[in-house]
Amino acid sequence: MSKNLFKYRMYGRRQARKKNNFNTNNKEKNVIEDINSKKIKFLKKNYNILDIGSGSGESTLHLNDRYPDSQIIACDNFKDGNINLSNKILSKKLNNIIIFNGNVLELIDKKIKEDTLDSVWILFPDPWPKKRHSKRRLISSFFIKKLSNLIKKNGHIHIAIDTDFYLRQILIIIHKYRKIFLWENQGFESWEYDDSTLPKTKYYKKAMKFDRIPFYINLKKL
């Protein structure tokens, strides 16, 4: 048990200092429990999306609008963001989104089978800028290798990053796995994140506020 707890250890706050609650009545409790479920089951025949670091749900809801017939798992460890997304799912009466409140490594190890995912979205992952925290960064050679087994042929990984040192690390990984993933948007204009088809999350807006230029990467599994 202790080994697994260490393996799936999460860093950073799991909840805001100010308490946040579901805006639900008794009738809606069962619906909320279904939305926030660890009983994840993707059917391979469906168009399956994994939204990693879904936050308050801006990216998840954008993806739902863009791919209305898809099945989406929103994965985030931050409880308040999951509460906000749950309320939005409930108000919009959506039935194709499930929230996994926890470590994405646990999700992909235990809940998702090989050749199941059509697309994975990783938008503005925490860069953990201090050198002593670098191992906490989500996107690593180990992680991309894990994803390669779960994504269908011609499936995609979408990444957005706004820090130079993390981008350099990711580009090295992309080069390492160039026989597995094709970097489709290898052109200056196509790197830019300012595109109406991409979610404008709060982290995108934060990058704009501090004059950081988001870099968008689209990888296709060969």
N, C-alpha and C positions, 0 to 999 in steps of 0.2 A: 504493500500500500504506500509506504513512505517513498519508495523508488518511483512510483507513478506520479505521486504528488510533486516530486522534484522535476520529473520529466516534463510535466505539463504546467510548470510554475508560470505564473503571470506576473508582470511587472507593471508599475504605475497604479494609479487609483482605480478602484472598481466602481466607486460611487461618488457623486458630488457631495460637498459638505452640506449643502441644503437638501433636505429630504424631498424626494419626488415620488409620486404615487400614480398608480393607474387610475384614470378617470372612468371607472366602471361601476355598474350596479351588480347585484347578485347574479342576474341572468347572464351577464357577460363573462363571468369568471371562467366558465368552462371554455369559452372561445379564447380567452387570454392564455389559458393553460395549453391549448392546442397550438397557438402561435409560438409561445415560448416552450418549445419541446425539444428534448434530446432524442426523441424517436424519429430520427431522420431516415427517410427512405426515398431515394431517387430512382425513378424508372428510366432505363437507358434510352427508351424510345422517345422520351420527352426532351425538350430543349432545357438543359439544366445549367443554372448559373450559381456560382459561389461568389458572394460579395464579402470580402474579408476586410474587417475594420469598418463596418457599416455605420458606426456612429449613431446619429439621431435619425438616420434613414434617408437622407437626401439622395444618396447614390442608389439605394435599393429601390426607392419609389421611381426614380428616373429610369432605372433599368426595367422596372415593371411597365412603365409607359412605353418604352422603346420595344420591349419584347413581351407583349401582353399575354401570349400563350405559353410563356416559360414557367418553369418551377424554380423558385429562388430560395437559397439559404443565405440569410444575413448573419454573419458571424462577428460578434463583438463581445468583449469582456466587460464593457462599461455599462453598468446596470441602468443608469439614467437614460442613456441613449436608446437602449432597448425598450425602456418604458415608453419613451416618446414615439418610437417606431410602432410599437404595439398599438398605441392609441390611434395612430394614423391608419394602420391597417384595419382596425376595427371601424373607424369612421368611414373609410372608403369601401368597406365590406369586401376586402380582398381575401381570396382563399388559396392563393398560390405562393404565399411567402411564409417561411418558417424561420424563427430566430433561434440561433444557437448561442446561448450565453456562456461563453467559455473560451478556452484555448483552441485555436484553429488546428494545432498539431493533434490534439485529441480528436477533433472532428474528422480530420482526414485519415487518421490511423484507425479509427474505430467505426466510422459511420458511412464512409464513401467508398464504393467499390471501384475497381479498375475500369477505365474506358467509360466513364459515366458523365463527366462534365463537358459541357460545350464551351463554356467560358468562365474564366476566373478574373475577378476585378480586385486589384490591390491599389487603392488610391490614397496617396500621401501617407504611407506607413511611418510610424514613429522612427526618426533617424537615429535616435540615441547618440547624440554628437560626441559625448565624452569617450575617450579612447578605452577607458576601463569598462564601458558599457557596450562596446561594439558587438559583442556576442549576442546581445539581446535583439539585434536587428532581425526582422522577420525574413527578409529576402536574402537567402544564402544559397550556396551550391547544394547543400543538403536539402533545402526546402524545394528548390526548383526540380530537383531529381524526384522528390516525392510527388509533386504535382504532375510531372511528366507521365507517371503511371496511371493517374486518375483522369486525365483529359483525353477525349476522343481524338481520333485522327482528324486533322483540319480544325480542331478546337483552338481556342485562343487564351492567352494570358494578357491582360491589360494592366499596365503599371503607370502610375503617375508619381513623380518625385520632384522635390523642389530644393534639394541640397546637393551640392557638387560632390562631396566626398562619398555620399551614399550612391549617387549616380555612377561614379567611377567603379565602385564595387559591383554594381549591378551589370554594367557593361562588360566587365571581366567575366562574370558568370554567363552572360549571354554568349560570349565568344566560346567559352568552354563547352556549351551545349548547342553549338551551331548545327550539329548533325541531327539534333532532335527538334529544335525550334528554329524557325525562320523569322528573323527580325524583318517584319513587313514594311515598316514605315521608316526606312533609312534615307531620310531626306529632311533638310532643314525645316521646310514649311510644315511637313507632316509630323514633326516632333512637337509642335506647339499645341498646348492644351486648350487654347481659346477656340473651341469648336462647339457649335450648338448641340452636337450629338453626345457630348461628354458631360457628366454630372458636375454642377457647380456647387460643390460641398463647402462647408464652413472652412475646411482646410485650404481649399482653393482660394477662397476669399481672403484668408489670412495671408497666404503667399502673395496675393496681389497687394494687400495692404503694406507689406514690408518689402515690396519691390523684388520679390523672388520669382524667377521665371519657371513655371512648371514644365517639366519635360515628360512627354507622353511616349510610351513604348507599347507596341502591339506585336506580340509573338504568336506565331502560328505553328502548331505541332505538325511535323512532317509524317 
